[in-house]
Amino acid sequence: MAEQIHGHAVLEMMAASGQAYTRESLRAAIVERFGPEARFYTCSAESMTADQLITFLQSRGKFHAVVDGFTTDRAAICHD
């Protein structure tokens, strides 16, 4: 089974980069950073693929729309 990585690691990666992402560019960045087999978990879901995590984070309001796509910031990351 692939390593389980907390979704916060993706949000931290996004915030640290300071760049905007599209769904496709975020998926590519996740695969580059964590590998194609990585699975992600949060406090309420587990074993998500990169695509599933992106959908999950978007549904939870973790992304902020900008002209070039979307971003996040550390304020969007819960600390539980």
MODELLER restraints for C-alpha pairs under 7 A, 6 or more apart:
rsr = mdl.restraints
at = mdl.atoms
rsr.add(forms.Gaussian(group=physical.xy_distance, feature=features.Distance(at['CA:2:A'], at['CA:37:A']), mean=5.83, stdev=0.5))
rsr.add(forms.Gaussian(group=physical.xy_distance, feature=features.Distance(at['CA:2:A'], at['CA:38:A']), mean=5.48, stdev=0.5))
rsr.add(forms.Gaussian(group=physical.xy_distance, feature=features.Distance(at['CA:2:A'], at['CA:39:A']), mean=6.15, stdev=0.5))
rsr.add(forms.Gaussian(group=physical.xy_distance, feature=features.Distance(at['CA:3:A'], at['CA:38:A']), mean=5.68, stdev=0.5))
rsr.add(forms.Gaussian(group=physical.xy_distance, feature=features.Distance(at['CA:3:A'], at['CA:39:A']), mean=6.17, stdev=0.5))
rsr.add(forms.Gaussian(group=physical.xy_distance, feature=features.Distance(at['CA:4:A'], at['CA:38:A']), mean=6.51, stdev=0.5))
rsr.add(forms.Gaussian(group=physical.xy_distance, feature=features.Distance(at['CA:4:A'], at['CA:39:A']), mean=4.94, stdev=0.5))
rsr.add(forms.Gaussian(group=physical.xy_distance, feature=features.Distance(at['CA:4:A'], at['CA:40:A']), mean=5.12, stdev=0.5))
rsr.add(forms.Gaussian(group=physical.xy_distance, feature=features.Distance(at['CA:4:A'], at['CA:41:A']), mean=6.42, stdev=0.5))
rsr.add(forms.Gaussian(group=physical.xy_distance, feature=features.Distance(at['CA:4:A'], at['CA:47:A']), mean=6.88, stdev=0.5))
rsr.add(forms.Gaussian(group=physical.xy_distance, feature=features.Distance(at['CA:5:A'], at['CA:39:A']), mean=6.23, stdev=0.5))
rsr.add(forms.Gaussian(group=physical.xy_distance, feature=features.Distance(at['CA:5:A'], at['CA:40:A']), mean=4.65, stdev=0.5))
rsr.add(forms.Gaussian(group=physical.xy_distance, feature=features.Distance(at['CA:5:A'], at['CA:41:A']), mean=6.11, stdev=0.5))
rsr.add(forms.Gaussian(group=physical.xy_distance, feature=features.Distance(at['CA:6:A'], at['CA:40:A']), mean=5.51, stdev=0.5))
rsr.add(forms.Gaussian(group=physical.xy_distance, feature=features.Distance(at['CA:6:A'], at['CA:41:A']), mean=4.95, stdev=0.5))
rsr.add(forms.Gaussian(group=physical.xy_distance, feature=features.Distance(at['CA:6:A'], at['CA:42:A']), mean=5.74, stdev=0.5))
rsr.add(forms.Gaussian(group=physical.xy_distance, feature=features.Distance(at['CA:7:A'], at['CA:40:A']), mean=5.87, stdev=0.5))
rsr.add(forms.Gaussian(group=physical.xy_distance, feature=features.Distance(at['CA:7:A'], at['CA:41:A']), mean=5.82, stdev=0.5))
rsr.add(forms.Gaussian(group=physical.xy_distance, feature=features.Distance(at['CA:7:A'], at['CA:42:A']), mean=5.63, stdev=0.5))
rsr.add(forms.Gaussian(group=physical.xy_distance, feature=features.Distance(at['CA:8:A'], at['CA:77:A']), mean=6.50, stdev=0.5))
rsr.add(forms.Gaussian(group=physical.xy_distance, feature=features.Distance(at['CA:11:A'], at['CA:72:A']), mean=6.71, stdev=0.5))
rsr.add(forms.Gaussian(group=physical.xy_distance, feature=features.Distance(at['CA:11:A'], at['CA:77:A']), mean=6.93, stdev=0.5))
rsr.add(forms.Gaussian(group=physical.xy_distance, feature=features.Distance(at['CA:12:A'], at['CA:74:A']), mean=6.89, stdev=0.5))
rsr.add(forms.Gaussian(group=physical.xy_distance, feature=features.Distance(at['CA:14:A'], at['CA:71:A']), mean=6.93, stdev=0.5))
rsr.add(forms.Gaussian(group=physical.xy_distance, feature=features.Distance(at['CA:14:A'], at['CA:72:A']), mean=6.40, stdev=0.5))
rsr.add(forms.Gaussian(group=physical.xy_distance, feature=features.Distance(at['CA:15:A'], at['CA:72:A']), mean=5.70, stdev=0.5))
rsr.add(forms.Gaussian(group=physical.xy_distance, feature=features.Distance(at['CA:15:A'], at['CA:73:A']), mean=4.99, stdev=0.5))
rsr.add(forms.Gaussian(group=physical.xy_distance, feature=features.Distance(at['CA:15:A'], at['CA:74:A']), mean=6.23, stdev=0.5))
rsr.add(forms.Gaussian(group=physical.xy_distance, feature=features.Distance(at['CA:19:A'], at['CA:71:A']), mean=6.79, stdev=0.5))
rsr.add(forms.Gaussian(group=physical.xy_distance, feature=features.Distance(at['CA:20:A'], at['CA:68:A']), mean=6.07, stdev=0.5))
rsr.add(forms.Gaussian(group=physical.xy_distance, feature=features.Distance(at['CA:20:A'], at['CA:69:A']), mean=5.78, stdev=0.5))
rsr.add(forms.Gaussian(group=physical.xy_distance, feature=features.Distance(at['CA:20:A'], at['CA:70:A']), mean=5.23, stdev=0.5))
rsr.add(forms.Gaussian(group=physical.xy_distance, feature=features.Distance(at['CA:20:A'], at['CA:71:A']), mean=4.96, stdev=0.5))
rsr.add(forms.Gaussian(group=physical.xy_distance, feature=features.Distance(at['CA:21:A'], at['CA:69:A']), mean=5.33, stdev=0.5))
rsr.add(forms.Gaussian(group=physical.xy_distance, feature=features.Distance(at['CA:21:A'], at['CA:70:A']), mean=5.37, stdev=0.5))
rsr.add(forms.Gaussian(group=physical.xy_distance, feature=features.Distance(at['CA:21:A'], at['CA:71:A']), mean=6.30, stdev=0.5))
rsr.add(forms.Gaussian(group=physical.xy_distance, feature=features.Distance(at['CA:22:A'], at['CA:69:A']), mean=4.92, stdev=0.5))
rsr.add(forms.Gaussian(group=physical.xy_distance, feature=features.Distance(at['CA:22:A'], at['CA:70:A']), mean=6.45, stdev=0.5))
rsr.add(forms.Gaussian(group=physical.xy_distance, feature=features.Distance(at['CA:27:A'], at['CA:50:A']), mean=6.14, stdev=0.5))
rsr.add(forms.Gaussian(group=physical.xy_distance, feature=features.Distance(at['CA:27:A'], at['CA:51:A']), mean=6.68, stdev=0.5))
rsr.add(forms.Gaussian(group=physical.xy_distance, feature=features.Distance(at['CA:30:A'], at['CA:50:A']), mean=6.74, stdev=0.5))
rsr.add(forms.Gaussian(group=physical.xy_distance, feature=features.Distance(at['CA:38:A'], at['CA:49:A']), mean=6.97, stdev=0.5))
rsr.add(forms.Gaussian(group=physical.xy_distance, feature=features.Distance(at['CA:39:A'], at['CA:47:A']), mean=5.07, stdev=0.5))
rsr.add(forms.Gaussian(group=physical.xy_distance, feature=features.Distance(at['CA:39:A'], at['CA:48:A']), mean=5.21, stdev=0.5))
rsr.add(forms.Gaussian(group=physical.xy_distance, feature=features.Distance(at['CA:39:A'], at['CA:49:A']), mean=5.17, stdev=0.5))
rsr.add(forms.Gaussian(group=physical.xy_distance, feature=features.Distance(at['CA:40:A'], at['CA:46:A']), mean=6.01, stdev=0.5))
rsr.add(forms.Gaussian(group=physical.xy_distance, feature=features.Distance(at['CA:40:A'], at['CA:47:A']), mean=5.43, stdev=0.5))
rsr.add(forms.Gaussian(group=physical.xy_distance, feature=features.Distance(at['CA:40:A'], at['CA:48:A']), mean=4.91, stdev=0.5))
rsr.add(forms.Gaussian(group=physical.xy_distance, feature=features.Distance(at['CA:40:A'], at['CA:49:A']), mean=6.41, stdev=0.5))
rsr.add(forms.Gaussian(group=physical.xy_distance, feature=features.Distance(at['CA:40:A'], at['CA:53:A']), mean=6.76, stdev=0.5))
rsr.add(forms.Gaussian(group=physical.xy_distance, feature=features.Distance(at['CA:41:A'], at['CA:47:A']), mean=5.92, stdev=0.5))
rsr.add(forms.Gaussian(group=physical.xy_distance, feature=features.Distance(at['CA:41:A'], at['CA:48:A']), mean=6.36, stdev=0.5))
rsr.add(forms.Gaussian(group=physical.xy_distance, feature=features.Distance(at['CA:62:A'], at['CA:72:A']), mean=6.27, stdev=0.5))
rsr.add(forms.Gaussian(group=physical.xy_distance, feature=features.Distance(at['CA:62:A'], at['CA:76:A']), mean=5.47, stdev=0.5))
rsr.add(forms.Gaussian(group=physical.xy_distance, feature=features.Distance(at['CA:63:A'], at['CA:70:A']), mean=5.88, stdev=0.5))
rsr.add(forms.Gaussian(group=physical.xy_distance, feature=features.Distance(at['CA:63:A'], at['CA:71:A']), mean=5.47, stdev=0.5))
rsr.add(forms.Gaussian(group=physical.xy_distance, feature=features.Distance(at['CA:63:A'], at['CA:72:A']), mean=4.92, stdev=0.5))
rsr.add(forms.Gaussian(group=physical.xy_distance, feature=features.Distance(at['CA:64:A'], at['CA:70:A']), mean=5.19, stdev=0.5))
rsr.add(forms.Gaussian(group=physical.xy_distance, feature=features.Distance(at['CA:64:A'], at['CA:71:A']), mean=5.19, stdev=0.5))
rsr.add(forms.Gaussian(group=physical.xy_distance, feature=features.Distance(at['CA:64:A'], at['CA:72:A']), mean=5.75, stdev=0.5))
rsr.add(forms.Gaussian(group=physical.xy_distance, feature=features.Distance(at['CA:65:A'], at['CA:71:A']), mean=6.59, stdev=0.5))
